[in-house]
Amino acid sequence: MEPTAWPCSGGGENPSKPRSLCDVSDRIPYLNARLQGFGVTIFAEMSALALKTNSVNLGQGFPDTDGPEVVAEAAIAAIRAGHNQYPPVVGIPELRTAVARHQKRFYDIDLDPDAEVQITAGATEAIAATMLSLLEIGDEVVTFEPWYDSYGASIAMAGGVKRVVTLRPPEYAYDGEAFERVITPKTRLVLLNTPHNPTGKVFTRTELEHIAEVCVRHDLIVVTDEVYEHLVFDGEHIPLATLPGMRERTLTISSVGKTFSFTGWKTGWVSGPESLVTAVRTAKQFLTFVSSAAWQHGAAVALDLDDDYYRDFTADMAVKRAVLCAGLTASGLTVHEPQGTYFVNTDIRSLSGEDGADFCLALPERVGVVGVPTQVFYDNVHEGRHLVRFTFCKRIEVLEEASMRLAGLRQTMEADR
């Protein structure tokens, strides 16, 4: 049976998904079967709605201020110094060395910058290149739902099959038995995101130790998406590669975008054992070949910023988390306060019996705020139908304006009835 399209992000697994967002024909002409259902992303759709309605956009996770000036100036200096042609495929040595220093400094991970670090066009390309290089047709990838939208598309492009373990609010607890049940002889790798987008969950040491033990027992590769590694408010970020038996089987992915507020630079990296990194490079070179020559110089400076930057950045985001959570709570929504990232999920059932997608479509007209229906990040859409995600990586005055608008939500919804 051919898949029913859910072009926002979900792929073909969910024919029950509502068609109220990103509604296009079931099939896109000429698009291969693996990518049917991966059309316009939910982020593009909701950001366009924010512009159309002049709403506060708390849907798409990009900051509304630039990162440190010294980092921007390093990229500008690189342009003026003539670093405007193809950089090395592996990435400039300054950035690869900075990545290695960062991993040693924060996690005591030793890396050979020449053999065990690959620079990519953001974490998204790193994930895609990893799936394309490591998966055979029909291989299974275990990940956690809700999942970031590029995961499903990358797995599909590689001909893999996504298998999920559901994280359920309010704690988004890890179910170790469910994780073990989903492992089959066809499982090739585990794709783990911690701190986790979109839930804000930070996996605990106990959870990670269990994941590590299962992966060693079944001889699985693990790919960890750690782009929010420096945005932890409660708990501790523990790279899976630091646990026993995991260094030789783990590829770690991160980027400059989230930690330093330069999301448009699309400069990321993948690190790990030489054999795995070499495989990823083989696919990466035929995707973008190379990217962001000057931005790589800026990223190298960013990673070497002192501890004050990292501490202040996290503290600032914690304040913003508090402001938005308070505003959402005051609106009548049930808030699941995140442990990390810069996203917060809310349960709309305290205010509405609506589907989350319908709620998000109506929200801009009701109060002038945009969120994202979390259900688009689930294979089992019913698990997330009542959840809506908002981001707090905005200026305080923007969050306060959004909170003020949200204060009238209950009244406008009662008027709608």
Secondary structure, DSSP 8 states (H G I E B T S, - for coil): ------TTTTTTS-TTS-SSSS---SS-TT--GGGTT--S-HHHHHHHHHHHHT-EE-SS---SS---HHHHHHHHHHHHTT--S---TT--HHHHHHHHHHHHHHH-----TTTSEEEESHHHHHHHHHHHHH--TT-EEEEEES--HHHHHHHHHTT-EEEEEE-BTTTTB--HHHHHHH--TTEEEEEEESS-TTT-----HHHHHHHHHHHHHHT-EEEEE-TTTT-BSSS----GGGSTTTGGGEEEEEESHHHHT-GGG--EEEES-HHHHHHHHHHHTTTTSS--HHHHHHHHHHHT--HHHHHHHHHHHHHHHHHHHHHHHHTT-EEE--SBTTEEEEEGGGT--S-HHHHHHHHHHHHSEE-EEGGGG-SSHHHHTTEEEEE--S-HHHHHHHHHHHTTHHHHHHHH-
